[in-house]
Amino acid sequence: MYPINSDSVGIEVAGKFTKTSGKETSGKYKGEDKGVWDKLTEKQKKAVICLCKVLKKQYSLDNKDIFSHDEIKPKTKGEGSSFINDILKEL
């Protein structure tokens, strides 16, 4: 079961979604704009990794307890999922 707002912490990392041509034609994003998210800057990546390490230690969590926004509550295609694996590798 995925976490919900009452039992989780959301970490917001600012980035820009750049639209490409067309709309999604199937799946949970059908009808939404196609596009790509900015990559994390090195400072953003280091900050998220540091924060996740602290939270993991404080609350006895492991990597299976960390999700991207897209896995929990899809809002814009790929939100958070473009960098989650890079972060998990460093935890």
WOSULHU-V591766 format. One record per residue. N is the residue number from 1. RES is the residue in three letters. SS is DSSP state (H for helix, E for strand, C for the rest). OMEGA is omega as a letter, one per 20 degrees, with the letter a starting at -180 (999 if undefined). D_LAST is the distance of its C-alpha to the last C-alpha in Angstrom with 1 decimal. Layout:
N,RES,SS,OMEGA,D_LAST ; N,RES,SS,OMEGA,D_LAST
This chain:
1,MET,C,r,22.0 ; 2,TYR,C,r,20.1 ; 3,PRO,C,r,19.8 ; 4,ILE,C,a,22.5 ; 5,ASN,H,a,23.0 ; 6,SER,H,a,24.3 ; 7,ASP,H,a,21.2 ; 8,SER,C,r,18.3 ; 9,VAL,C,r,17.0 ; 10,GLY,C,r,17.2 ; 11,ILE,C,a,15.5 ; 12,GLU,C,r,18.0 ; 13,VAL,C,a,17.3 ; 14,ALA,C,r,20.8 ; 15,GLY,C,a,21.8 ; 16,LYS,C,r,25.0 ; 17,PHE,E,a,26.0 ; 18,THR,E,a,28.7 ; 19,LYS,E,r,31.2 ; 20,THR,E,a,32.5 ; 21,SER,E,r,35.7 ; 22,GLY,E,a,36.4 ; 23,LYS,E,r,35.1 ; 24,GLU,C,a,33.0 ; 25,THR,C,r,35.5 ; 26,SER,C,r,33.8 ; 27,GLY,H,a,31.0 ; 28,LYS,H,r,29.6 ; 29,TYR,H,a,30.0 ; 30,LYS,C,r,33.6 ; 31,GLY,C,r,35.6 ; 32,GLU,C,r,32.7 ; 33,ASP,E,r,32.5 ; 34,LYS,E,r,30.6 ; 35,GLY,E,r,28.3 ; 36,VAL,E,r,25.0 ; 37,TRP,E,r,22.4 ; 38,ASP,C,r,21.7 ; 39,LYS,C,r,18.6 ; 40,LEU,C,r,16.2 ; 41,THR,C,r,17.4 ; 42,GLU,H,r,15.3 ; 43,LYS,H,r,15.8 ; 44,GLN,H,a,14.7 ; 45,LYS,H,r,11.5 ; 46,LYS,H,a,10.8 ; 47,ALA,H,r,12.1 ; 48,VAL,H,r,10.1 ; 49,ILE,H,r,6.7 ; 50,CYS,H,a,8.6 ; 51,LEU,H,r,10.2 ; 52,CYS,H,r,7.6 ; 53,LYS,H,r,6.5 ; 54,VAL,H,a,10.3 ; 55,LEU,H,r,11.1 ; 56,LYS,H,a,9.0 ; 57,LYS,H,a,10.9 ; 58,GLN,H,a,14.0 ; 59,TYR,H,r,14.5 ; 60,SER,C,a,13.2 ; 61,LEU,C,r,11.0 ; 62,ASP,C,a,8.7 ; 63,ASN,H,r,7.4 ; 64,LYS,H,r,11.2 ; 65,ASP,H,a,11.9 ; 66,ILE,C,a,10.5 ; 67,PHE,C,r,13.3 ; 68,SER,C,r,14.8 ; 69,HIS,H,a,18.1 ; 70,ASP,H,r,19.9 ; 71,GLU,H,a,19.0 ; 72,ILE,H,a,20.3 ; 73,LYS,C,a,23.2 ; 74,PRO,C,r,24.1 ; 75,LYS,C,r,25.8 ; 76,THR,C,a,25.7 ; 77,LYS,C,r,24.8 ; 78,GLY,C,a,21.3 ; 79,GLU,C,r,20.2 ; 80,GLY,C,a,16.4 ; 81,SER,C,a,16.2 ; 82,SER,C,a,16.6 ; 83,PHE,C,a,13.1 ; 84,ILE,H,a,10.9 ; 85,ASN,H,r,10.2 ; 86,ASP,H,a,9.3 ; 87,ILE,H,a,6.7 ; 88,LEU,H,r,5.3 ; 89,LYS,H,a,5.7 ; 90,GLU,C,a,3.8 ; 91,LEU,C,999,0.0
